[in-house]
Amino acid sequence: MQVTQLGRVFVKATRFLHPAEVAVDTDGIRHDRSFGLVEADDRFVGSAQHSEFIPLTFELSDDASELQLTWPDGSSLSGPAAATGRAFEIDHHGLRGVSVREVAGPWQEALSAFAGRPLRLVRCLSAGGAIDVLPVTLTTTGSLRRLAGVVGAEVDAARFRVGIVLANDEAHAEDGWDGQQLRVGDVLLRMRTAVPRCQITGFNPASGIADQAVMQALIKYREKVHLPDGMLPDYATPGFASYCEVIEPGRIKLGDSAELLP
């Protein structure tokens, strides 16, 4: 198997990016969801509102000191990435508490004007940033191809915000890897269970417009799965892609080989 795509987003809920190489730490792909958008009630923007912000593209400078935001019309705005404002904790969907601090600069005014309501940019101080559950998610080309056959059109992996896509012709091969170790580039992962999905997968990963019935397709042929380790035990939806834990950090680049260890 080989790595065919990598994924990361610096600001949760904004446009998903596809770097050619990533550093992977014990708490996930470095800087993945290191920042979040926060509503007036001190909560992250909810999944039902994510489509509003998918068209926004954030890039982080190599030294992580500056953010650049590109608007849908192609204009851009740059500002500091340092967290120097008010610190507080967010209850992240009942999964865990995330300590955050507001980022100063032009962000509050610009994002609030875009959203039409008060909005702030925060930097996550807790390990794992604003990642929902486990550090990394992974799928295969075979799984994407199988889903495309049910949807009736190609399905972009960015809809699932997966960190790693591997070339593997077997549909949903990753379902059988739970508990196994997987070496990808320099990184050693432990595979876990499938990821329960939601309606956000139906939104175009560039425009944020609802344009594919992905959940309806998953409901047709995929079993419901639960979150790992007993989290939210009453929550279960059709699964797609798999969670991973990081055993050994390192780097992964496009074209790297991937091998399940005995």
Backbone bond lengths (Angstrom), bond angles and torsions (degrees), N, CA, C in turn:
res aa  C-N    CA-C-N  psi(-1)  N-CA   C-N-CA  omega(-1)  CA-C   N-CA-C  phi
1 M - - - 1.465 - - 1.527 110.08 -
2 Q 1.317 115.79 150.90 1.460 122.37 177.64 1.520 110.51 -133.03
3 V 1.327 115.47 155.35 1.461 121.99 176.91 1.528 108.87 -78.05
4 T 1.328 116.42 120.50 1.464 120.60 179.24 1.520 112.57 -105.14
5 Q 1.330 117.79 -18.30 1.466 120.64 179.92 1.519 109.26 -157.96
6 L 1.337 114.97 144.01 1.457 122.62 173.59 1.526 108.05 -122.59
7 G 1.317 116.73 154.72 1.455 119.50 -177.81 1.515 112.81 -144.28
8 R 1.345 113.64 149.39 1.471 120.01 179.91 1.526 107.46 -165.28
9 V 1.324 116.45 151.42 1.462 120.78 172.49 1.519 107.29 -138.38
10 F 1.309 117.20 127.75 1.460 120.30 -177.15 1.521 111.53 -73.86
11 V 1.330 116.89 -39.87 1.466 122.01 -179.61 1.520 108.20 -113.70
12 K 1.314 116.59 115.67 1.469 121.61 -178.29 1.529 110.63 -52.29
13 A 1.333 116.08 137.78 1.464 125.87 176.74 1.522 113.95 85.24
14 T 1.353 117.94 -5.43 1.462 120.00 178.36 1.534 109.69 -97.48
15 R 1.329 116.44 -174.51 1.460 120.86 -171.09 1.529 111.71 -63.18
16 F 1.331 115.39 134.17 1.460 122.97 -178.50 1.524 109.28 -77.60
17 L 1.337 116.23 137.68 1.464 122.41 -175.17 1.524 110.88 -109.99
18 H 1.332 116.10 158.30 1.462 121.38 -177.53 1.532 110.39 -128.06
19 P 1.331 117.51 80.77 1.467 120.73 178.94 1.527 111.18 -70.63
20 A 1.326 115.13 159.32 1.459 120.46 178.14 1.523 111.69 -82.10
21 E 1.326 117.12 -18.36 1.467 121.98 -178.44 1.519 108.63 -154.21
22 V 1.323 116.84 144.52 1.461 121.08 177.55 1.526 109.91 -136.63
23 A 1.322 115.06 151.39 1.461 121.57 167.07 1.525 107.58 -93.11
24 V 1.330 116.04 138.36 1.461 120.73 -179.22 1.523 108.53 -118.95
25 D 1.318 116.02 121.38 1.454 122.48 177.23 1.528 109.16 -100.72
26 T 1.314 116.84 176.81 1.464 119.59 -178.91 1.531 112.21 -62.51
27 D 1.344 116.94 -24.53 1.467 119.56 179.89 1.523 112.34 -102.52
28 G 1.354 117.77 17.72 1.456 120.90 171.95 1.511 114.12 123.04
29 I 1.335 115.11 -172.70 1.467 121.35 177.38 1.526 107.90 -64.76
30 R 1.314 115.99 128.55 1.467 120.66 -171.28 1.531 111.15 -57.55
31 H 1.320 115.59 129.77 1.465 126.01 178.99 1.530 113.81 71.38
32 D 1.327 118.10 4.51 1.460 119.49 175.84 1.527 109.46 -66.17
33 R 1.333 116.57 121.88 1.459 123.31 -178.86 1.531 112.85 53.34
34 S 1.355 114.38 40.54 1.461 119.79 176.16 1.524 112.03 -73.57
35 F 1.326 116.25 -17.53 1.463 121.37 -178.36 1.526 108.84 -126.37
36 G 1.324 115.49 158.70 1.452 120.21 177.65 1.515 111.20 -143.89
37 L 1.322 115.93 161.12 1.459 123.14 174.46 1.516 107.97 -100.30
38 V 1.329 116.17 131.57 1.465 121.44 -172.50 1.523 110.13 -122.01
39 E 1.328 114.89 134.22 1.458 122.10 179.00 1.534 110.49 -79.91
40 A 1.325 115.23 177.11 1.465 120.70 -178.28 1.516 112.58 -63.23
41 D 1.351 117.15 -23.95 1.467 120.66 -179.27 1.517 113.05 -89.55
42 D 1.337 117.33 15.93 1.471 123.47 177.37 1.530 112.51 65.86
43 R 1.311 117.94 30.75 1.461 122.42 174.24 1.521 109.42 -117.97
44 F 1.361 115.26 151.12 1.455 118.83 173.30 1.526 109.78 -58.89
45 V 1.318 116.63 149.06 1.458 121.23 171.52 1.528 108.38 -52.27
46 G 1.325 117.50 128.20 1.460 121.65 -175.99 1.516 112.56 -72.03
47 S 1.337 115.80 160.22 1.463 120.55 -178.00 1.525 111.76 -59.84
48 A 1.328 117.79 -30.44 1.458 120.96 179.11 1.527 112.13 -67.10
49 Q 1.341 117.00 -19.26 1.464 121.31 179.69 1.533 112.86 -103.74
50 H 1.333 118.34 -1.54 1.464 120.21 -176.32 1.525 112.44 -57.48
51 S 1.332 116.61 -36.54 1.468 119.27 -176.08 1.531 112.14 -59.31
52 E 1.332 117.78 -26.55 1.465 121.30 178.29 1.524 111.44 -61.65
53 F 1.348 116.33 -32.34 1.458 120.18 -168.82 1.530 113.61 -108.48
54 I 1.333 116.94 -5.48 1.463 120.25 177.83 1.530 112.04 -55.50
55 P 1.342 120.76 -35.69 1.463 119.27 -179.95 1.527 115.02 -70.33
56 L 1.324 118.34 -8.18 1.470 121.57 -179.76 1.525 110.11 -87.22
57 T 1.327 116.34 129.18 1.465 121.46 -178.81 1.525 109.67 -111.81
58 F 1.326 116.22 118.08 1.462 121.89 175.87 1.525 110.00 -106.63
59 E 1.321 116.52 134.87 1.464 123.16 171.40 1.522 108.34 -119.68
60 L 1.326 116.34 144.70 1.461 123.02 179.31 1.519 108.83 -111.94
61 S 1.328 117.22 133.72 1.462 120.74 179.91 1.521 111.05 -63.87
62 D 1.318 116.67 159.07 1.470 121.55 -176.26 1.526 112.26 -57.41
63 D 1.331 116.78 -33.73 1.469 119.41 179.44 1.526 112.29 -91.32
64 A 1.337 116.46 7.28 1.473 123.50 176.25 1.524 112.93 61.25
65 S 1.337 116.99 24.44 1.467 119.60 -178.39 1.516 113.24 -99.34
66 E 1.342 117.72 -16.17 1.461 120.44 -174.92 1.522 110.68 -139.19
67 L 1.323 115.67 141.16 1.454 122.73 174.09 1.523 109.68 -108.97
68 Q 1.325 115.38 145.96 1.461 120.60 171.21 1.522 108.44 -123.93
69 L 1.316 115.86 127.38 1.459 123.07 179.00 1.519 109.12 -107.26
70 T 1.330 116.35 125.37 1.462 121.04 174.37 1.519 108.32 -106.12
71 W 1.327 115.68 123.22 1.458 122.60 -179.31 1.529 110.24 -78.96
72 P 1.331 118.36 163.63 1.472 120.93 179.76 1.531 114.19 -56.66
73 D 1.353 117.96 -27.13 1.464 120.05 -179.67 1.518 113.15 -84.31
74 G 1.353 116.90 1.70 1.455 121.34 178.19 1.512 114.75 94.82
75 S 1.325 118.60 -12.72 1.465 120.27 175.80 1.525 109.44 -72.67
76 S 1.320 116.69 162.15 1.460 119.42 -175.07 1.520 111.66 -138.01
77 L 1.304 114.13 163.08 1.461 123.23 -179.42 1.515 107.67 -141.97
78 S 1.329 117.13 132.68 1.464 121.60 178.53 1.520 109.65 -117.73
79 G 1.330 114.81 151.91 1.448 119.29 179.03 1.515 110.74 -170.55
80 P 1.329 117.05 176.06 1.462 121.25 -176.93 1.526 111.88 -68.35
81 A 1.324 114.45 150.18 1.468 120.79 175.02 1.516 111.61 -104.35
82 A 1.317 116.92 -3.58 1.464 120.75 -176.99 1.527 110.67 -69.75
83 A 1.321 115.01 138.71 1.463 121.49 177.74 1.521 108.08 -90.43
84 T 1.332 116.34 105.19 1.464 120.88 -176.84 1.525 112.65 -125.65
85 G 1.327 117.26 -0.86 1.460 120.95 -176.84 1.517 113.06 -93.59
86 R 1.302 115.43 -154.17 1.465 122.21 -175.76 1.521 111.06 -65.49
87 A 1.325 116.47 137.48 1.467 122.27 177.27 1.521 109.27 -102.83
88 F 1.331 116.40 140.64 1.462 121.86 176.71 1.526 108.83 -160.10
89 E 1.323 116.47 177.84 1.467 121.00 -179.17 1.521 109.80 -119.53
90 I 1.341 115.11 140.39 1.453 121.66 179.64 1.524 109.15 -112.01
91 D 1.325 115.72 132.39 1.461 121.15 171.78 1.524 107.25 -78.64
92 H 1.335 116.51 109.04 1.467 121.48 -173.15 1.526 110.11 -88.71
93 H 1.343 114.84 83.59 1.470 122.65 177.03 1.530 113.26 56.89
94 G 1.309 117.45 26.45 1.449 120.24 -179.48 1.515 113.55 76.96
95 L 1.335 117.66 3.62 1.462 121.47 -178.78 1.525 111.47 -85.64
96 R 1.327 116.56 -40.14 1.466 121.46 179.97 1.517 108.89 -171.58
97 G 1.309 115.96 166.34 1.456 120.85 173.83 1.512 109.82 -92.38
98 V 1.325 117.24 137.44 1.468 122.17 178.72 1.520 108.69 -119.04
99 S 1.328 116.51 117.61 1.461 121.16 176.15 1.528 109.10 -78.04
100 V 1.331 116.31 131.17 1.463 121.08 -177.82 1.525 109.62 -135.37
101 R 1.333 114.89 163.32 1.465 121.51 173.30 1.522 107.85 -141.04
102 E 1.316 116.22 138.12 1.458 120.58 -178.00 1.531 111.51 -65.78
103 V 1.332 114.79 144.42 1.463 122.09 177.63 1.523 107.87 -97.34
104 A 1.318 116.36 125.41 1.457 121.06 -179.33 1.531 110.24 -77.96
105 G 1.323 115.74 179.17 1.455 119.87 179.22 1.519 111.34 107.64
106 P 1.337 117.60 -153.63 1.469 121.02 -173.04 1.519 114.32 -83.66
107 W 1.334 117.82 2.63 1.465 120.31 -165.24 1.514 114.28 -69.02
108 Q 1.324 117.76 -44.91 1.463 119.59 -175.89 1.528 110.81 -61.38
109 E 1.322 116.91 -47.39 1.459 120.40 -178.45 1.530 111.36 -63.99
110 A 1.340 116.13 -45.67 1.459 120.17 -175.90 1.526 111.94 -68.88
111 L 1.324 117.22 -44.84 1.459 120.54 -177.96 1.527 111.72 -70.60
112 S 1.318 116.83 -36.20 1.459 120.58 178.02 1.530 110.33 -65.53
113 A 1.333 116.58 -39.47 1.463 120.15 177.94 1.523 110.61 -64.77
114 F 1.320 116.94 -39.37 1.462 121.12 179.30 1.529 111.21 -66.11
115 A 1.334 116.36 -43.90 1.461 121.30 -175.12 1.521 113.00 -80.78
116 G 1.332 116.67 -22.69 1.457 119.86 -175.61 1.514 113.15 76.63
117 R 1.321 116.56 21.31 1.465 122.17 177.95 1.531 107.16 -161.15
118 P 1.344 118.49 162.62 1.466 120.15 -178.70 1.529 111.32 -62.13
119 L 1.329 115.76 130.81 1.459 121.77 -178.12 1.518 108.19 -147.54
120 R 1.328 116.13 142.47 1.465 120.56 179.38 1.523 110.28 -129.75
121 L 1.304 115.47 155.03 1.463 122.66 173.75 1.519 108.03 -101.17
122 V 1.336 116.76 130.47 1.462 120.90 178.12 1.528 109.56 -124.56
123 R 1.313 114.69 153.68 1.464 121.46 172.61 1.521 107.67 -104.64
124 C 1.314 116.43 132.71 1.464 120.99 -178.12 1.523 109.70 -82.40
125 L 1.312 116.06 130.01 1.454 122.19 -178.94 1.524 112.20 -98.00
126 S 1.325 117.12 -18.79 1.460 121.57 -180.00 1.524 110.57 -78.95
127 A 1.337 116.18 150.07 1.464 120.78 175.52 1.518 109.57 -58.09
128 G 1.321 116.07 137.29 1.455 120.17 -179.51 1.507 114.50 88.26
129 G 1.339 117.22 -4.70 1.449 120.47 177.14 1.521 111.86 54.63
130 A 1.338 115.97 -134.51 1.468 121.57 -178.58 1.522 111.59 -99.56
131 I 1.337 117.46 22.55 1.463 120.72 173.98 1.525 108.58 -63.89
132 D 1.330 116.24 139.84 1.458 119.69 -172.82 1.527 113.52 -69.73
133 V 1.355 117.14 -50.95 1.467 118.99 -170.34 1.532 109.77 -129.55
134 L 1.333 118.52 -93.92 1.469 121.81 -178.92 1.523 110.63 -97.13
135 P 1.343 117.77 162.10 1.467 121.30 -165.02 1.527 116.91 -61.92
136 V 1.336 118.07 -37.22 1.464 120.90 -172.28 1.523 109.17 -134.68
137 T 1.331 116.71 147.99 1.462 120.74 169.97 1.523 109.01 -123.01
138 L 1.326 115.74 152.32 1.466 122.08 -171.70 1.522 109.92 -144.71
139 T 1.333 116.24 140.99 1.454 120.78 172.08 1.526 109.22 -140.11
140 T 1.336 116.08 -177.01 1.465 121.36 -176.74 1.522 110.16 -128.70
141 T 1.324 114.44 160.49 1.465 119.60 177.58 1.522 111.26 -63.85
142 G 1.324 117.04 -32.96 1.456 120.32 178.10 1.516 112.35 -63.98
143 S 1.320 117.01 -39.22 1.465 121.10 178.14 1.522 110.95 -66.78
144 L 1.328 116.95 -42.78 1.457 120.90 177.92 1.525 111.19 -63.40
145 R 1.328 116.33 -38.61 1.471 120.52 179.41 1.533 110.46 -66.76
146 R 1.323 117.10 -40.68 1.461 120.80 179.22 1.532 110.18 -63.60
147 L 1.321 117.09 -44.55 1.453 120.69 178.56 1.525 110.89 -63.81
148 A 1.327 117.11 -40.93 1.463 120.63 179.06 1.528 111.14 -59.15
149 G 1.335 116.55 -35.66 1.454 120.39 178.40 1.518 112.53 -63.54
150 V 1.333 116.82 -33.28 1.466 121.05 179.19 1.528 110.47 -80.87
151 V 1.334 116.84 -40.05 1.465 121.19 179.80 1.532 111.09 -69.03
152 G 1.338 115.44 -35.33 1.457 120.45 -176.83 1.512 113.45 93.00
153 A 1.341 117.15 14.01 1.465 122.38 178.60 1.522 108.20 -163.34
154 E 1.319 116.34 160.18 1.463 120.93 178.41 1.524 109.78 -59.91
155 V 1.322 115.96 140.36 1.461 121.83 -179.94 1.530 108.57 -114.88
156 D 1.310 116.74 121.37 1.463 122.96 -178.88 1.536 109.25 -74.54
157 A 1.325 116.48 129.36 1.469 120.80 178.78 1.522 112.19 -59.64
158 A 1.351 117.64 -23.14 1.462 120.82 179.78 1.522 111.91 -63.32
159 R 1.328 118.19 -21.04 1.462 120.63 176.50 1.530 111.01 -61.84
160 F 1.325 116.42 -26.00 1.466 121.85 -178.58 1.525 112.15 -102.10
161 R 1.339 116.49 -2.62 1.464 121.30 179.13 1.524 111.74 51.36
162 V 1.323 115.80 43.43 1.459 119.40 179.63 1.527 110.19 -81.62
163 G 1.325 115.96 142.94 1.452 120.63 -179.24 1.514 113.58 -77.16
164 I 1.344 117.11 -31.30 1.467 121.18 -174.08 1.521 109.20 -138.04
165 V 1.336 116.11 130.96 1.459 122.18 170.71 1.523 107.78 -117.01
166 L 1.340 116.27 127.62 1.462 121.99 -179.97 1.521 110.82 -109.75
167 A 1.323 116.26 143.82 1.466 121.66 173.10 1.519 108.61 -74.76
168 N 1.323 116.08 113.95 1.459 122.92 177.95 1.522 106.78 -158.23
169 D 1.319 116.98 120.80 1.461 120.66 -173.75 1.522 113.94 -73.62
170 E 1.325 118.05 -18.05 1.464 120.72 -177.01 1.518 110.29 -78.70
171 A 1.307 117.06 121.75 1.463 121.06 -179.29 1.525 111.13 -65.19
172 H 1.315 116.04 126.99 1.466 123.80 175.77 1.531 112.49 58.22
173 A 1.318 115.53 33.69 1.470 119.64 174.84 1.519 110.73 -57.22
174 E 1.337 116.92 -33.08 1.469 121.08 -176.83 1.521 112.34 -63.89
175 D 1.343 117.60 -19.14 1.471 119.59 177.08 1.529 111.58 -58.99
176 G 1.313 116.59 -29.69 1.461 120.47 -177.07 1.509 114.79 -94.34
177 W 1.315 117.30 8.48 1.469 120.16 -175.86 1.526 113.29 -99.67
178 D 1.311 118.86 3.06 1.461 122.10 -176.43 1.526 110.60 -53.41
179 G 1.323 116.05 125.12 1.461 122.14 179.00 1.512 114.27 89.71
180 Q 1.345 118.65 -13.13 1.460 120.70 -179.53 1.527 110.68 -84.80
181 Q 1.331 114.90 157.55 1.454 120.56 176.62 1.530 109.26 -95.83
182 L 1.331 115.23 140.39 1.458 122.44 -177.65 1.520 108.36 -129.06
183 R 1.327 115.96 123.19 1.464 121.05 176.56 1.523 107.88 -94.06
184 V 1.336 116.16 119.97 1.464 122.20 178.07 1.527 107.70 -125.54
185 G 1.334 117.28 112.36 1.458 119.23 -173.30 1.514 109.75 58.18
186 D 1.336 117.07 -128.51 1.470 121.54 178.12 1.527 112.54 -86.18
187 V 1.304 117.65 -4.78 1.466 122.47 -167.86 1.528 110.48 -98.90
188 L 1.322 115.61 138.68 1.457 121.06 173.89 1.522 108.65 -110.02
189 L 1.339 115.63 122.16 1.450 122.47 -178.86 1.522 110.79 -111.67
190 R 1.310 116.55 153.56 1.458 121.60 166.82 1.524 107.01 -110.41
191 M 1.317 115.58 120.60 1.453 120.23 -178.79 1.521 110.63 -73.55
192 R 1.338 114.67 145.16 1.447 120.51 177.10 1.533 109.62 -127.70
193 T 1.305 117.07 -159.14 1.461 122.10 -172.27 1.530 112.22 -79.04
194 A 1.332 115.51 172.15 1.456 121.80 179.49 1.526 111.62 -67.15
195 V 1.334 115.88 158.02 1.467 123.02 -176.94 1.525 109.84 -95.54
196 P 1.347 119.14 119.02 1.462 120.15 174.89 1.525 110.31 -65.58
197 R 1.320 116.69 136.80 1.463 120.52 -172.63 1.522 112.92 -109.82
198 C 1.361 115.05 165.08 1.460 121.36 -178.67 1.523 109.74 -134.22
199 Q 1.321 116.00 -178.50 1.464 121.78 -173.32 1.529 114.08 -67.81
200 I 1.333 118.85 -14.83 1.467 120.55 -179.71 1.524 111.19 -60.61
201 T 1.344 118.02 -22.33 1.463 120.96 179.16 1.524 112.61 -65.49
202 G 1.315 117.34 -15.48 1.458 120.74 179.29 1.512 114.13 -82.00
203 F 1.342 117.18 -7.68 1.463 120.93 -177.38 1.525 110.78 -92.57
204 N 1.327 115.76 138.36 1.460 121.50 179.29 1.530 109.85 -59.58
205 P 1.332 119.03 129.33 1.464 120.90 -174.03 1.528 114.55 -74.09
206 A 1.331 117.49 -2.74 1.464 120.52 174.80 1.520 111.88 -107.70
207 S 1.341 116.41 -44.29 1.463 120.36 -174.73 1.527 113.90 -96.45
208 G 1.341 117.04 -24.31 1.449 120.51 -175.08 1.517 113.61 81.38
209 I 1.331 117.30 6.33 1.464 121.54 -179.73 1.530 109.40 -86.05
210 A 1.324 117.26 136.95 1.463 121.44 176.45 1.528 108.86 -69.00
211 D 1.335 116.82 116.65 1.467 118.88 -173.54 1.527 114.57 -142.91
212 Q 1.337 118.71 -1.89 1.468 120.69 178.48 1.521 110.04 -141.77
213 A 1.315 116.04 138.16 1.466 121.52 -179.93 1.529 109.93 -88.09
214 V 1.324 115.76 63.11 1.468 120.62 -175.06 1.522 111.17 -67.53
215 M 1.335 117.91 -45.99 1.465 119.41 -178.72 1.522 111.54 -64.11
216 Q 1.313 116.89 -38.98 1.461 119.42 177.83 1.519 111.05 -61.16
217 A 1.337 115.98 -37.80 1.460 119.99 177.70 1.520 111.17 -67.57
218 L 1.333 117.12 -42.34 1.461 120.34 179.13 1.524 111.32 -63.94
219 I 1.318 116.23 -38.27 1.466 120.29 178.91 1.526 111.03 -61.33
220 K 1.325 116.45 -32.23 1.465 120.78 -177.22 1.525 112.61 -66.52
221 Y 1.344 117.11 -34.15 1.463 116.72 -170.73 1.522 115.70 -136.18
222 R 1.317 118.11 -2.24 1.466 119.87 -178.34 1.524 110.39 -112.72
223 E 1.327 116.83 140.04 1.460 121.70 177.99 1.528 110.74 -74.95
224 K 1.334 114.56 152.98 1.454 119.32 173.63 1.523 109.97 -71.08
225 V 1.328 115.89 143.38 1.462 121.17 178.42 1.525 108.72 -131.05
226 H 1.329 114.94 158.46 1.461 122.00 178.76 1.516 110.05 -102.15
227 L 1.305 116.28 162.47 1.462 121.07 170.81 1.528 109.18 -65.79
228 P 1.336 117.63 153.11 1.472 119.62 -178.98 1.525 112.67 -72.02
229 D 1.315 114.30 162.08 1.471 122.75 170.02 1.532 113.29 59.63
230 G 1.331 116.81 29.45 1.454 120.59 174.54 1.507 115.74 74.83
231 M 1.338 118.80 11.73 1.460 121.06 178.75 1.525 110.33 -69.85
232 L 1.320 116.54 136.47 1.473 122.71 178.70 1.524 110.50 40.49
233 P 1.316 118.58 65.49 1.467 121.97 -171.55 1.523 114.99 -60.41
234 D 1.320 118.21 -20.45 1.466 120.63 -179.83 1.530 112.56 -87.59
235 Y 1.332 116.55 -2.73 1.468 120.65 -176.80 1.524 109.47 -98.78
236 A 1.334 117.19 125.78 1.462 121.62 177.53 1.523 108.84 -155.00
237 T 1.337 116.36 131.65 1.462 122.88 177.04 1.526 107.95 -142.20
238 P 1.344 119.02 168.67 1.467 120.25 177.93 1.526 111.56 -56.89
239 G 1.338 115.79 138.46 1.452 120.87 -175.46 1.517 113.10 -96.25
240 F 1.332 115.04 147.75 1.463 121.20 172.40 1.519 107.86 -152.22
241 A 1.355 116.22 131.91 1.471 124.52 -173.45 1.524 109.29 72.61
242 S 1.325 116.35 171.94 1.469 120.93 -175.39 1.520 111.18 -130.39
243 Y 1.316 114.59 147.78 1.453 120.90 172.00 1.530 110.22 -73.55
244 C 1.340 114.93 154.22 1.474 121.11 175.03 1.521 109.16 -138.79
245 E 1.320 115.60 145.70 1.455 122.44 168.75 1.522 108.19 -105.36
246 V 1.332 116.85 150.56 1.461 121.63 -179.04 1.522 109.01 -97.79
247 I 1.341 115.63 118.76 1.461 120.88 177.83 1.525 110.27 -92.76
248 E 1.333 116.11 -45.37 1.465 121.62 178.37 1.523 109.12 -128.48
249 P 1.341 117.48 118.71 1.468 120.43 178.59 1.536 111.11 -67.81
250 G 1.315 115.25 169.20 1.459 120.88 178.37 1.513 110.23 166.68
251 R 1.329 115.48 -151.60 1.458 120.61 -179.21 1.532 109.17 -126.07
252 I 1.328 115.05 149.63 1.460 122.03 175.47 1.522 107.51 -132.23
253 K 1.328 116.49 136.09 1.463 120.54 175.52 1.519 109.43 -131.23
254 L 1.315 114.90 161.16 1.461 119.80 178.69 1.522 110.19 -56.45
255 G 1.318 116.85 137.38 1.462 121.32 -179.71 1.508 114.84 90.37
256 D 1.340 117.37 -10.53 1.475 119.82 177.18 1.519 109.98 -61.80
257 S 1.326 114.96 148.95 1.457 119.75 177.69 1.520 110.39 -81.75
258 A 1.322 115.24 155.42 1.459 122.37 177.06 1.517 108.25 -132.16
259 E 1.333 116.29 135.75 1.465 120.55 -175.12 1.520 110.37 -142.54
260 L 1.325 115.81 128.71 1.460 120.79 172.53 1.524 108.36 -74.43
261 L 1.328 116.54 132.15 1.460 120.43 -178.46 1.528 109.73 -89.27
262 P 1.318 116.79 145.71 1.485 119.47 -179.91 1.531 110.58 -67.29
